[in-house]
């Protein structure tokens, strides 16, 4: 009987924290940690005919866990750019959508290369007058 009386308080002390665990918060942290692993450094290298004028836009997407709905949501930022070859843009994100276009009717080369954490992921090029290129690079390749 004495052993049973000693066992009950010990069992209570062991089980008490289990009832205080916030399962929703644990799920939220795990989801955020998992999503954070997919964040990468992207580099867009604009090459081709040196001095070629171009215009472009790239979007940077991020995914977030919404604890209220227990689902994923996303946000994105868009950047409009223009310049002359060569040029480079570097940023962090989870997915990028890229669209660049030549600003001339000449036959020069517009070459876009996308790197994700120093790994070459995509290349698009055009020699068409006013030619455009686009690519999506992200979580699943």
N, C-alpha and C positions, 0 to 999 in steps of 0.2 A: 504494500500500500504506500509505503514511504517513497518507493521508486516511482510509482505512478504520480504521486504528488509533485515530485521533482521534474518528471518528464513533461507534464502539462505546461508549466511556465516556459520551459525551453522550446517546446513545440510552438507555443504562442509567439515567442520572440522570432522564431524562424519563419513562420507563416505570415506574420503581420506585414512585413515589407512587400510581399507579393500582392496583397490587396491594394497597396498604395502605388503600384506601378501604373504610369500613364501610357497605355498601349498606343493611343493615337499619337502621342509625342514620339514614341519609339519608331513607329511607322514613318512619321514625317522625317525624322532624322535619317533613317535608313534610305528613304527615297531621295532625299537631298544629297546624301553621300554618294549614292549610285549615280545620280545625274551629274554630279560634279566631276566624276571620272570621265565623262564625255566632253567636258570643256577642253578645248585645244587652242593652240596658237595657229592662226591661219595667215598665210602670206600669198597675196596675189601679185604675180610678176607680169607686167605688161611689157612685151617685147615685140620684135619684128623689125620693120624698117625704121632706122633711127630718125627721129624728128617727125614721124607720122603723127598727126593730130588725132585724138580720140576723145570720146566721152563715154561715161559708164555709170553704172550703179551697182552697188552690192548691198545685200541685206545680211545682217547677223542675227541669228535666231538663238534663243535660250529657252529651255524647257524648265518648268517649275512644278513642284508637287503642291496641289491645293488641298490643305487638310480639311477644309469645309466640305468639299465635294468628294474627297478621296480620289482625285483624278489629276491628270497632268494638264497643265495649261502652258501657254508659251507667250513670249514677248519677242519683238524684233525691232531692230534699229536699221534705218536705211541711210546710205551715204551716196550722194551724187558726186562724181569726180570728173575731171577733164584734164588733159595735158598732152604731152608729147612723149613718144616712146624714147627711151625706156623709163619706166616708173614702177614703183612698188608700194603696196599697202599691206600693213600688218595689224592684226587685231585678234582678240579672243572671242570665242563663241562655241556653239555646238553644231550649227549648220550654217552654211553660207550659200546664198544664191547670187550669181554673178552674171551681169550682162554688160558687154562693152561693144562700141560701134565706132567704125572709122568715120572721121568728119570730112572725108574727101572722096572724090570719085576716082582717085588714082588706084593703080593696081598694087600698091605697096602691101607688105605683110603686116597684119595685126595678129600677134601671138599671145595668148593668155595662158599662164600656168598657175595652178593652185597647189599650194603646199599645206599640209596639215601636220603640225609638230615635226617639221623638217622631212616629211615623207611626201613625195610627189604624188598627188592624187588625181589631177586632171589637166588636160591640155586641150585648148580649142584654138583654131586659127582660121583666118580668112584672107584672101587676096581680092575678093569681090569689091567693086566700087561701092562705097557706103556699107560695106559688109559688117555684119554683127555676129557675135559669138555669145553663148550663154552656157552656164554649167551650174549644177547643184552638187555640193560636197558636204558630207555630214556624218551622222552617226553610223550609218551602215553603208559600206562601200563594197 
